[in-house]
Amino acid sequence: MIARLAIATFVLFSSLPTQAQATVPDMANRVQACVACHGAEGRASAEGYYPRIAGKPEGYLYNQLIAFRDGSRQHAAMNGIVLHLSNDYLLQMAKYFSTQNPPYPAPAKTTATAAELEQGKRLVFEGVASKKTPACASCHGQALTGVDPYTPGLIGLPRDYLNAQLGKWQNEQRKAAEPDCMHALVKALSSEELNTATAYLAAQPVPENPKAAPANSIQFPLKCGTHTTTAAPNRNNTSPEPVALDVLSAQEKRGAYLARMGNCAGCHTANPKKPYAGGRAIETPFGEIYSTNLTPNAEHGLGNWTTDDFYKAMHSGISKNGDYLYPAFPYTDYTKMSRAEVDDLLAYLKRLPAIAQKTPQPELQFPFNQRPLLAVWRALYFTEGEFKSDTTQTALWNRGAYLVNGPGHCAACHTPRNTLGGLKNNLNLSGATIPVLNWFAPALNNHPVHGLGKWSEADIAQYLQSGVNRHAATYGPMSEVIAHSLQFATAADTKAMATYLKSLPAQAPVEKESTGLGERTL
């Protein structure tokens, strides 16, 4: 989870369940949260510089997103947000931003001397023959605006950002496909040479036509991995859909949608190349619990589970072998799901690639490591039972109540807990500090200061599906929920959740808020 950091939630067009296709907002709406951090032209902040992503070559953007997802490029917020996104999904993101072309700002006034700028210009356009280092322009184009599809432009960026990226290339914190030309070239140059190059580049205005040079318009002096290779788009490597939706039955598609609404992959994926195989450590005040394998592997997963076994786990919190499940798995909310929807979810999970990955044993303190004692906890804090509609409310309200309190398990973060980890149901959705993270999840009721009192239903629905509205943009843990779960909800379902949440009476949090007004996340 990412705390105290504004992060760009990549909530973009992707392969959605069939029933959602007609109601998906257009791309411009889905990328609002990206722009909240990156801005149209790049944006500086206390956490550093968010570079401009609009107008960069499609293949370059795509490769960077792949690198962030797979770990060869490190940035905590970016790594977390794209962790469960497929190649095809990232490609759609890259395609969109590559077509955007907002105006560039004028370059900042340089502090470099004329001699330094001249030296930098020579390096940029002539290279350093004695070190067998070609000119920057020989790969990035004579206009320095990049070359389609994989080579980025070098101008329109601040010097600090350029220096930071070159430093990462030097230290191997940033890597590219082999042969990794940038690492080799940067290692060959001195810090003085690099500094003069960035001084020159940062001082140059962007030309009237800022577009990258056409593909194959120049002959590269070196054979570089980034010029010739990219991860081929496919639907079968990692989430969002480990199995292509078009091969699923109607029941399995419904299950895929429910897996999204419950953000199952968020907890049950430790390695993005092994979706739903579990093994992710869930920290609690009582120790660590590891998420279980939800793939149909017979030995370690759900391969031998029947529909009755799975319903018992979801509805009653009891495993196939009769063990009580730890409530870090929110069966206290999932108990409200209907039998039909639980069966749909299992049907989808049974279609996932079977992965043989054993779940580590929990590492809990005594007495919490004694499963039989969970009987006492359950008697105190667990009420079993499917959701029952309120006949005095509309169908839309009831759908929202079901999603919020069932599959969405919003109470897990937004309702305070007692010292034994039980939810204080009399304070449902009134705001709470998330255990271990110490991140305050605000009230989801109509409180005018601490909740949604100033938000309209349309504001709430927009936030749930795009991560941003006129009042706020996502921060912290909620960013992952939007990116990996709620953005996939149908417009009808986000409207239903908004209708329900807007109806909740105002109730102020009883806990002291641990994050500032500017850092709260829904």
ABEGO torsion letter per residue (X at the ends): XBBGBBBBBBBBBBBBBAAAAAABBBAAAAAAAAAAAAEAAEBBBAAEBBBBABGBBAAAAAAAAAAAAAGABBBAAAAAAAAABBAAAAAAAAAAAAABBBBBBBBBBBABBAAAAAAAAAAAAAEBAAAGBBBAAAAAEAAGAEBOAABBBABGBBAAAAAAAAAAAAAGABBBBOBBAAAAAAAABBAAAAAAAAAAAAABBBBABABBBBBGABBBABBBAAAABBBBBBAAABOABABBAAABBAAAAAAAAAAAAAGAAAAABABAABBGAEGBBBBBAAEBBBBBBABABAAABAAABBAAAAAAAAAAGBBAAGBBBBAABBAAAAAABBAAAAAAAAAAAAABBBBBBBBBBBBBBOAAABAAAAAAAAAAABBBEBBBBBAABBAAAAAAAAAAABAAGAAAAABBBBAAGBBBAAABGAEBBBBGAGBBBBBABABAAABAAABBAAAAAAAAAAGBBAABBBBEAAAAAAAAAAAABBAAAAAAAAAAAAABBBBBBABBBABBAAABBX
